[in-house]
Amino acid sequence: MTKLNDLKKKLLERPDVKAEYDALADEFSIAEALIRARAEADMTQEQVAEKMQTSQSYVAKLESGRVSPSMKALQRYAAATRARLRITFEQVA
């Protein structure tokens, strides 16, 4: 059975897949940061939603990258998870 990391490595060898993957890097980064903040707060999506005064399905959409969060949504998510929102710009090569 192929392990996920092995499959990912093999797929990323294809230029078309690599280009799409790289194009989604920022969205994955945001989703990963949201999930990490929730995990570190030891909260469920439902608990975060309650603190944000929104639905669990909206939190799930934020965490999956299916919606692009507004600054206000990110601020509310950070407050709900007792985290500090920090946005940085990094120079790319």
C-alpha positions in Angstrom: 0.0 0.0 0.0 1.3 3.4 -0.9 1.7 5.8 1.9 0.2 9.3 1.6 3.6 11.1 1.6 4.9 8.7 -1.0 1.9 9.4 -3.2 2.2 13.1 -2.7 5.9 13.0 -3.6 5.2 11.1 -6.8 2.3 13.3 -7.8 4.3 16.5 -7.2 6.9 15.2 -9.8 4.3 16.1 -12.4 4.7 19.7 -13.5 0.9 20.2 -13.9 0.2 18.9 -10.4 3.1 20.9 -8.9 1.8 24.1 -10.5 -1.7 23.6 -9.1 -0.3 22.6 -5.7 1.9 25.7 -5.5 -1.1 27.9 -6.5 -3.0 26.7 -3.5 -0.2 27.0 -1.0 -1.6 30.2 0.6 -5.0 28.7 1.0 -3.5 25.6 2.6 -1.4 27.7 4.9 -4.5 29.6 6.2 -6.4 26.4 6.7 -3.5 24.8 8.5 -3.1 27.8 10.8 -6.8 27.8 11.6 -6.8 24.1 12.4 -3.6 24.4 14.5 -5.1 27.3 16.5 -8.3 25.2 17.2 -6.2 22.2 18.2 -4.0 24.2 20.5 -7.1 25.6 22.2 -8.4 22.0 22.5 -11.7 23.0 21.0 -14.2 21.4 18.6 -15.5 23.2 15.5 -18.8 23.5 17.3 -17.2 25.2 20.3 -15.3 27.6 18.0 -18.6 28.3 16.1 -20.4 29.1 19.3 -17.7 31.6 20.4 -17.8 33.1 16.9 -21.6 33.2 16.9 -21.7 31.3 13.7 -22.4 27.8 12.5 -20.2 24.7 12.7 -20.5 24.3 9.0 -19.0 27.8 8.4 -16.0 26.9 10.7 -15.6 23.7 8.7 -15.6 25.7 5.4 -13.0 28.0 6.8 -10.8 25.1 7.8 -11.2 23.3 4.5 -10.4 26.4 2.4 -13.8 26.3 0.7 -14.4 29.9 1.6 -11.9 32.8 1.7 -12.1 34.3 5.2 -12.4 38.0 5.6 -10.2 39.9 8.1 -13.2 40.1 10.4 -13.7 36.3 10.3 -10.0 35.7 11.0 -10.2 38.1 14.0 -13.3 36.4 15.3 -11.7 32.9 14.9 -8.5 34.1 16.7 -10.5 35.5 19.6 -12.6 32.3 19.8 -9.5 30.2 20.0 -7.7 32.6 22.4 -5.0 33.1 19.8 -3.3 36.2 18.4 -3.9 36.9 14.7 -0.6 37.9 13.0 -0.3 38.3 9.2 3.1 38.5 7.6 4.4 39.0 4.1 7.4 36.9 3.0 9.5 37.6 0.0 9.6 34.8 -2.5 12.6 33.9 -4.7 
